[in-house]
Amino acid sequence: MKGRVAILLLITLLFFYLDFTNQRKILVYTQAIDQIEKSINATKNINTELMVEYDDLCSPDNISNLVSVELQHSEQNRGRVVYVQEPDEKTETSSYCIVDLISTKAEASEIQIIPD
């Protein structure tokens, strides 16, 4: 009889120990998942802010404002402004300009700068 009670007590203690260990692992893994989710959300927010900033920098309004500010600040540099024109279809297309990446149809030879 004492042997059965000892075995029953041992099995009960083993059950509670394993149950406690399992709950502890679940808690630790849940906390790790929460930390990873916070990190992912922070990264997404930073990415969104950077995309908005990139769009603002690449906007035609921003570029025209920068050009108008540069033209107003120095009279000597007015002749140094390079006007971009659409290339002829017969010309070589292997070379490109950085403006070609921003605007595919640039008609800067007839530009009119309207200050705000």
C-alpha positions as CSV (number, residue, x, y, z in Angstrom):
1,M,0.0,0.0,0.0
2,K,2.8,2.4,0.8
3,G,4.4,1.7,-2.6
4,R,1.2,2.6,-4.4
5,V,0.8,5.8,-2.5
6,A,4.5,6.7,-3.2
7,I,4.1,6.0,-6.9
8,L,0.9,8.0,-7.0
9,L,2.5,10.9,-5.2
10,L,5.6,10.7,-7.5
11,I,3.3,10.7,-10.6
12,T,1.3,13.6,-9.2
13,L,4.5,15.6,-8.5
14,L,5.9,14.8,-12.0
15,F,2.6,15.9,-13.6
16,F,2.7,19.3,-11.8
17,Y,6.4,19.8,-12.6
18,L,5.9,19.1,-16.3
19,D,2.7,21.2,-16.4
20,F,4.6,24.1,-14.7
21,T,7.5,23.7,-17.1
22,N,5.2,23.7,-20.1
23,Q,3.4,26.8,-19.0
24,R,6.7,28.6,-18.4
25,K,7.9,27.8,-21.9
26,I,4.6,29.0,-23.4
27,L,5.0,32.3,-21.5
28,V,8.6,32.8,-22.6
29,Y,7.7,32.0,-26.3
30,T,4.7,34.3,-26.1
31,Q,6.8,37.2,-24.8
32,A,9.4,36.5,-27.5
33,I,6.7,36.6,-30.2
34,D,5.3,39.9,-28.8
35,Q,8.8,41.4,-28.9
36,I,9.3,40.3,-32.5
37,E,5.8,41.7,-33.5
38,K,6.8,45.1,-31.9
39,S,10.0,45.1,-33.9
40,I,8.3,44.3,-37.1
41,N,5.7,47.0,-36.6
42,A,8.4,49.5,-35.8
43,T,10.3,48.6,-39.0
44,K,7.1,48.9,-41.0
45,N,6.5,52.4,-39.5
46,I,10.0,53.5,-40.3
47,N,9.7,52.1,-43.8
48,T,6.4,54.0,-44.3
49,E,8.0,57.3,-43.1
50,L,11.0,56.8,-45.4
51,M,8.7,56.1,-48.4
52,V,6.7,59.3,-47.7
53,E,9.9,61.3,-47.4
54,Y,11.2,59.7,-50.7
55,D,8.0,60.6,-52.4
56,D,8.2,64.2,-51.1
57,L,11.8,64.5,-52.4
58,C,11.0,63.1,-55.8
59,S,7.8,65.2,-56.3
60,P,7.9,67.6,-59.3
61,D,6.8,70.4,-57.0
62,N,9.8,70.0,-54.8
63,I,12.2,69.8,-57.7
64,S,10.7,72.9,-59.3
65,N,10.9,74.8,-56.0
66,L,14.5,73.8,-55.6
67,V,15.3,75.0,-59.1
68,S,13.4,78.3,-58.6
69,V,15.3,78.9,-55.3
70,E,18.6,78.3,-57.0
71,L,17.8,80.6,-59.9
72,Q,16.7,83.4,-57.5
73,H,19.9,83.2,-55.4
74,S,22.5,83.8,-58.0
75,E,22.4,85.7,-61.3
76,Q,25.8,84.2,-62.4
77,N,24.5,80.7,-62.2
78,R,21.5,81.3,-64.5
79,G,23.5,80.5,-67.6
80,R,24.8,77.2,-66.0
81,V,21.4,75.6,-65.7
82,V,21.1,72.6,-68.0
83,Y,17.8,72.2,-69.7
84,V,16.7,68.6,-70.3
85,Q,15.0,67.8,-73.6
86,E,13.4,64.7,-74.8
87,P,16.0,62.7,-76.8
88,D,15.4,62.0,-80.5
89,E,14.3,58.5,-81.3
90,K,17.3,58.2,-83.6
91,T,19.8,58.8,-80.7
92,E,21.4,56.1,-78.7
93,T,19.3,54.9,-75.8
94,S,22.1,53.1,-73.9
95,S,23.0,56.2,-72.0
96,Y,20.6,58.0,-69.7
97,C,20.4,60.9,-67.3
98,I,19.2,60.9,-63.7
99,V,16.3,63.1,-64.7
100,D,15.2,60.3,-67.1
101,L,14.6,58.2,-64.0
102,I,12.4,60.9,-62.4
103,S,10.4,62.0,-65.4
104,T,10.0,60.1,-68.6
105,K,8.7,63.1,-70.6
106,A,10.8,66.1,-69.6
107,E,10.0,69.3,-71.4
108,A,12.4,71.6,-69.6
109,S,13.4,73.6,-72.6
110,E,10.0,75.5,-72.2
111,I,10.0,75.7,-68.5
112,Q,8.0,78.4,-66.7
113,I,8.8,78.8,-63.0
114,I,5.9,80.1,-61.0
115,P,7.0,81.0,-57.5
116,D,4.5,80.2,-54.7
